[in-house]
Amino acid sequence: MLWVRVASAIVAIAFALGIILIGGWYFTVGMGVLIFLAQLEYFRLVRAKGIAPAAKTTLVVSQILLLTATLAPQLTDAVFPLAGALICFYLLFQPKLASIADISTSILGLFYGGYLPSYWVRLRVGFTPPTTITLASSNLPLMGYWPESWIQPKLLPPALTITLLAFGCIWAADIGAFFMGKWLGKTALSVVSPKKTVEGAIFGILGSIIVAEIGAWYLDWPYWQITGALLGALIGIVSLLGDLTESMMKRDAGVKDSGQLIPGHGGILDRTDSYVFTAPVVYYFVTLLLPLLQ
């Protein structure tokens, strides 16, 4: 089972690195597929509780959020409440009177499964920080990009390097928490996920900090020792909270895994829960905090 888990992880990482490197519409489409599959799993959890959400409407408006994040990132926050209103209108005119649970789980599906992940698209596709160096952000059709040379990686687009750094921190947090938790873990972290330990969580956060420190130094961030440690700690903590949140939903629905799509790992939600809350944290870190320190 361990080898199946490792093989699945390698395929997942290769897919993630591929769409991150190319970016553009390739990244948007890849994220769209993942979000669609993850939301299907989420709504299965919801229906297991006897709730009837506006699943199809939510799936559609979530994809519209991704399109907006690609074409006009500055309008994504405006589209989100409009999408929520559309979901409510849909439920309002159904033959069966919708319950509070129907409405709230639909809006949560939009927020958790559509709006928050849209920040990854805004970060990789729509992020263009002010710089004195002109860097090509697209040299392929459909806004795609492929490095013309790996000799000077510092000349890669900031949107690419920051997205890679964020994913690297999440991977370091997951690996550190998994292996060190199995080796040293003794203290249970939460009743929501009994297998998670305090020791594993600490080493996971430390792993994220180490990767972020290296990235901050390499990217020549201002006060890199502080900014790197801060970003790493934030990613480590928030990715853990994302994992626990999904575990809480599964526990309430009475299931072990959100799905069986990924051999050895469960469903899409089981493997992407660490990324959901992380996306806006990284986005606002690099768009609000870092510019203040320049």
Backbone torsions as a table, in degrees:
resi	resn	phi	psi	omega
1	MET	NA	-33.8	179.8
2	LEU	-62.8	-42.1	-179.4
3	TRP	-67.2	-35.5	175.7
4	VAL	-63.4	-42.7	179.0
5	ARG	-62.1	-43.6	-179.6
6	VAL	-65.6	-43.4	-179.6
7	ALA	-62.7	-42.7	178.6
8	SER	-63.5	-39.6	179.5
9	ALA	-64.4	-39.6	179.6
10	ILE	-63.6	-43.5	178.6
11	VAL	-63.3	-43.3	-179.3
12	ALA	-64.2	-41.9	179.6
13	ILE	-66.6	-40.9	178.7
14	ALA	-61.6	-41.5	178.1
15	PHE	-63.9	-45.7	-179.6
16	ALA	-62.1	-46.1	-179.7
17	LEU	-63.6	-37.1	-179.6
18	GLY	-61.7	-50.5	-177.3
19	ILE	-73.1	-28.5	177.2
20	ILE	-68.2	-45.8	-178.6
21	LEU	-62.3	-45.7	-176.1
22	ILE	-76.2	-38.1	177.3
23	GLY	64.7	-152.2	177.9
24	GLY	55.6	-146.2	-179.4
25	TRP	-67.7	-22.4	176.9
26	TYR	-63.4	-43.2	177.7
27	PHE	-66.6	-43.5	-179.4
28	THR	-61.6	-45.2	-179.9
29	VAL	-65.0	-43.0	178.1
30	GLY	-60.0	-44.7	177.8
31	MET	-65.5	-37.5	179.3
32	GLY	-60.9	-42.0	178.1
33	VAL	-64.1	-46.0	179.9
34	LEU	-62.0	-43.7	-179.2
35	ILE	-65.3	-40.8	178.7
36	PHE	-60.1	-48.0	-179.0
37	LEU	-66.8	-40.0	179.7
38	ALA	-65.1	-40.1	179.4
39	GLN	-68.0	-34.8	174.9
40	LEU	-59.3	-42.4	177.9
41	GLU	-66.1	-41.4	178.9
42	TYR	-59.4	-45.3	-178.3
43	PHE	-70.5	-25.3	172.5
44	ARG	-66.4	-39.4	175.9
45	LEU	-62.6	-41.9	-179.1
46	VAL	-64.1	-45.3	-178.4
47	ARG	-66.7	-25.6	177.2
48	ALA	-64.3	-18.7	177.6
49	LYS	-94.0	5.8	179.7
50	GLY	80.0	20.5	-178.7
51	ILE	-99.9	147.0	-179.1
52	ALA	-116.1	84.2	-178.1
53	PRO	-78.5	167.7	174.7
54	ALA	-86.0	71.3	-171.2
55	ALA	-64.8	-50.7	-175.9
56	LYS	-62.6	-43.4	178.9
57	THR	-62.6	-42.2	179.7
58	THR	-64.1	-39.9	178.0
59	LEU	-61.2	-41.0	-178.1
60	VAL	-69.5	-50.1	-176.3
61	VAL	-68.1	-25.9	176.2
62	SER	-66.9	-38.8	176.6
63	GLN	-67.7	-33.8	175.9
64	ILE	-63.6	-36.2	176.2
65	LEU	-60.9	-41.1	179.0
66	LEU	-66.2	-41.3	177.6
67	LEU	-61.5	-42.1	179.0
68	THR	-64.9	-41.7	179.8
69	ALA	-62.6	-26.2	179.0
70	THR	-84.7	-45.1	-174.2
71	LEU	-84.7	-38.4	-177.6
72	ALA	-147.4	76.5	-175.2
73	PRO	-53.7	-32.4	-176.8
74	GLN	-68.8	-14.5	-178.7
75	LEU	-98.2	-4.1	-175.4
76	THR	-60.9	-42.4	-179.8
77	ASP	-64.5	-28.4	177.9
78	ALA	-77.6	-33.4	-179.1
79	VAL	-72.1	-30.5	-176.6
80	PHE	-57.4	-53.8	178.9
81	PRO	-64.9	-32.0	176.4
82	LEU	-64.9	-39.5	177.5
83	ALA	-65.2	-40.3	177.1
84	GLY	-63.2	-39.9	178.2
85	ALA	-64.5	-38.2	179.1
86	LEU	-63.8	-38.6	177.4
87	ILE	-62.8	-43.9	179.0
88	CYS	-64.2	-40.6	178.1
89	PHE	-62.0	-40.6	179.1
90	TYR	-60.8	-47.4	-179.4
91	LEU	-66.6	-30.8	-177.6
92	LEU	-63.6	-32.9	-173.9
93	PHE	-105.5	22.6	174.2
94	GLN	-82.9	150.4	179.9
95	PRO	-56.8	-39.1	179.1
96	LYS	-93.1	133.2	-179.6
97	LEU	-62.3	123.8	-179.0
98	ALA	-73.9	145.0	178.6
99	SER	-93.4	169.5	175.4
100	ILE	-59.7	-38.7	179.3
101	ALA	-63.9	-39.4	177.9
102	ASP	-60.9	-44.1	-178.1
103	ILE	-69.4	-48.7	-173.9
104	SER	-66.4	-39.4	179.0
105	THR	-70.3	-30.1	176.1
106	SER	-67.6	-45.7	179.0
107	ILE	-65.6	-38.4	176.3
108	LEU	-63.1	-38.9	177.3
109	GLY	-61.4	-37.2	177.0
110	LEU	-69.2	-45.7	-177.6
111	PHE	-69.0	-51.9	-175.2
112	TYR	-74.2	-39.1	-174.2
113	GLY	-99.7	-10.8	-178.2
114	GLY	-125.3	-55.5	-174.5
115	TYR	-67.8	-51.1	-178.9
116	LEU	-62.3	-46.1	176.9
117	PRO	-63.6	-22.2	179.7
118	SER	-62.6	-20.1	177.8
119	TYR	-65.9	-26.8	175.6
120	TRP	-66.3	-38.5	177.4
121	VAL	-67.1	-42.7	178.0
122	ARG	-61.5	-36.0	-178.1
123	LEU	-74.0	-47.2	-175.0
124	ARG	-81.9	-35.6	-174.1
125	VAL	-100.9	-39.4	-172.2
126	GLY	-102.3	-1.1	-176.4
127	PHE	-87.1	116.9	177.8
128	THR	-133.8	87.0	-177.9
129	PRO	-68.8	150.9	175.8
130	PRO	-65.3	132.6	-180.0
131	THR	-152.2	154.0	178.7
132	THR	-85.0	-8.7	-179.5
133	ILE	-103.4	128.1	178.6
134	THR	-83.9	116.1	-179.0
135	LEU	-118.6	135.1	177.5
136	ALA	-71.6	124.5	179.1
137	SER	-101.7	-7.9	-179.7
138	SER	-152.2	125.8	175.3
139	ASN	-138.1	15.4	176.8
140	LEU	-128.6	161.4	174.9
141	PRO	-58.6	158.0	177.7
142	LEU	60.8	36.9	176.7
143	MET	64.9	18.3	-179.0
144	GLY	-76.8	165.4	-178.6
145	TYR	-143.8	140.5	171.4
146	TRP	-140.1	128.1	-177.1
147	PRO	-57.0	129.0	177.7
148	GLU	-77.8	-21.6	178.2
149	SER	-152.5	137.4	176.9
150	TRP	-96.6	1.6	-176.8
151	ILE	-71.8	-34.6	179.9
152	GLN	-119.9	73.4	-177.4
153	PRO	-63.1	-17.8	178.0
154	LYS	-67.7	-16.1	178.5
155	LEU	-89.2	4.8	175.7
156	LEU	-69.7	152.8	179.4
157	PRO	-57.6	137.7	179.3
158	PRO	-56.1	-35.8	179.6
159	ALA	-60.2	-36.3	179.7
160	LEU	-71.8	-49.4	-175.9
161	THR	-65.4	-38.8	-179.3
162	ILE	-69.5	-39.8	177.6
163	THR	-64.0	-42.8	177.1
164	LEU	-62.4	-40.5	179.1
165	LEU	-63.2	-43.8	-179.9
166	ALA	-62.3	-45.6	178.7
167	PHE	-64.4	-38.7	178.7
168	GLY	-61.6	-39.4	178.1
169	CYS	-65.0	-41.9	179.4
170	ILE	-64.7	-43.6	178.6
171	TRP	-62.5	-42.1	179.0
172	ALA	-62.7	-40.3	179.0
173	ALA	-64.6	-43.9	-179.7
174	ASP	-65.1	-44.9	-178.4
175	ILE	-66.6	-45.4	179.9
176	GLY	-61.5	-44.1	-178.8
177	ALA	-66.9	-39.6	-176.5
178	PHE	-68.3	-53.9	-174.3
179	PHE	-75.8	-43.5	-179.9
180	MET	-71.7	-30.4	175.4
181	GLY	-64.9	-40.4	177.8
182	LYS	-68.1	-33.2	-175.5
183	TRP	-82.3	-47.7	-173.8
184	LEU	-112.9	-10.3	-172.6
185	GLY	-63.7	124.3	177.9
186	LYS	-133.0	-30.3	-175.3
187	THR	-97.9	119.1	-179.7
188	ALA	-63.7	137.8	-178.0
189	LEU	-85.7	-44.4	-175.5
190	SER	-157.0	146.6	177.2
191	VAL	-68.1	-18.3	179.1
192	VAL	-63.9	-38.4	-179.4
193	SER	-137.2	88.3	-172.7
194	PRO	-58.5	-26.2	-177.3
195	LYS	-77.2	-17.1	179.8
196	LYS	-80.9	139.2	-177.3
197	THR	-121.9	158.9	177.0
198	VAL	-62.4	-41.0	-180.0
199	GLU	-63.0	-42.5	177.9
200	GLY	-63.8	-40.7	179.2
201	ALA	-62.9	-42.1	-179.7
202	ILE	-62.7	-47.2	-179.7
203	PHE	-68.4	-31.1	175.5
204	GLY	-63.9	-44.8	178.5
205	ILE	-65.8	-39.6	177.5
206	LEU	-62.7	-39.9	177.9
207	GLY	-61.8	-42.1	178.3
208	SER	-64.4	-40.6	179.4
209	ILE	-63.3	-42.4	-178.9
210	ILE	-61.4	-46.2	179.7
211	VAL	-64.3	-42.0	-179.8
212	ALA	-66.2	-37.1	177.7
213	GLU	-63.0	-44.5	178.2
214	ILE	-62.5	-43.7	179.5
215	GLY	-64.7	-42.5	179.9
216	ALA	-64.1	-39.3	177.2
217	TRP	-66.6	-44.1	-177.1
218	TYR	-66.6	-38.5	-179.3
219	LEU	-84.1	0.2	176.0
220	ASP	59.9	46.4	176.7
221	TRP	-71.4	150.5	175.7
222	PRO	-64.6	136.5	-178.9
223	TYR	50.5	51.4	-169.7
224	TRP	-57.7	-30.5	179.3
225	GLN	-61.9	-40.2	-177.7
226	ILE	-81.0	-49.0	-176.9
227	THR	-64.6	-37.6	178.2
228	GLY	-65.4	-45.4	179.7
229	ALA	-64.2	-39.3	-179.2
230	LEU	-65.8	-47.2	179.6
231	LEU	-62.7	-44.1	-179.7
232	GLY	-61.4	-42.6	179.1
233	ALA	-65.5	-42.6	179.5
234	LEU	-62.0	-46.3	-179.8
235	ILE	-64.3	-43.2	-179.9
236	GLY	-60.4	-43.8	-178.4
237	ILE	-72.0	-46.9	-175.7
238	VAL	-68.8	-36.6	177.5
239	SER	-65.0	-36.0	176.4
240	LEU	-65.9	-41.7	178.0
241	LEU	-63.4	-37.2	176.7
242	GLY	-63.2	-40.9	177.9
243	ASP	-62.6	-45.6	-178.7
244	LEU	-67.3	-34.0	178.9
245	THR	-63.5	-44.3	178.8
246	GLU	-66.7	-36.9	176.8
247	SER	-62.5	-37.8	178.5
248	MET	-63.3	-42.2	178.8
249	MET	-65.8	-41.8	178.7
250	LYS	-64.7	-40.4	-179.9
251	ARG	-62.9	-41.4	179.5
252	ASP	-67.2	-35.5	179.6
253	ALA	-79.9	-11.9	177.7
254	GLY	77.5	31.3	178.9
255	VAL	-124.3	154.8	179.7
256	LYS	-82.9	-43.8	-179.7
257	ASP	-125.9	153.6	179.2
258	SER	-74.0	-19.5	179.8
259	GLY	-172.9	-172.4	-179.3
260	GLN	-129.8	23.8	-173.6
261	LEU	-70.6	-34.4	-176.6
262	ILE	-105.8	111.6	-178.2
263	PRO	-56.8	128.9	177.7
264	GLY	83.5	-8.6	-176.5
265	HIS	-124.5	-18.1	-176.8
266	GLY	97.9	-132.5	-176.9
267	GLY	-100.4	-178.6	178.2
268	ILE	-62.0	-42.9	179.3
269	LEU	-60.7	-36.2	-179.9
270	ASP	-62.7	-27.6	-177.5
271	ARG	-102.0	-13.4	-176.7
272	THR	-113.9	1.6	-177.4
273	ASP	-61.7	-29.3	-179.9
274	SER	-71.3	-16.1	-174.4
275	TYR	-94.7	-16.8	-170.0
276	VAL	-64.9	-57.0	-178.1
277	PHE	-78.6	-16.3	-177.5
278	THR	-71.0	-35.0	-173.8
279	ALA	-56.2	-53.0	-179.9
280	PRO	-66.3	-30.7	178.8
281	VAL	-62.6	-48.4	179.9
282	VAL	-65.6	-42.8	-177.9
283	TYR	-59.3	-48.9	-177.9
284	TYR	-75.8	-23.3	174.6
285	PHE	-63.1	-44.8	-176.3
286	VAL	-86.1	-19.4	-179.1
287	THR	-98.1	-24.4	-178.7
288	LEU	-110.2	-49.7	-174.2
289	LEU	-76.4	-53.0	-176.3
290	LEU	-57.3	-43.1	179.0
291	PRO	-60.5	-29.3	179.5
292	LEU	-68.5	-22.9	-176.4
293	LEU	-96.4	-3.2	-179.0
294	GLN	-68.6	NA	NA
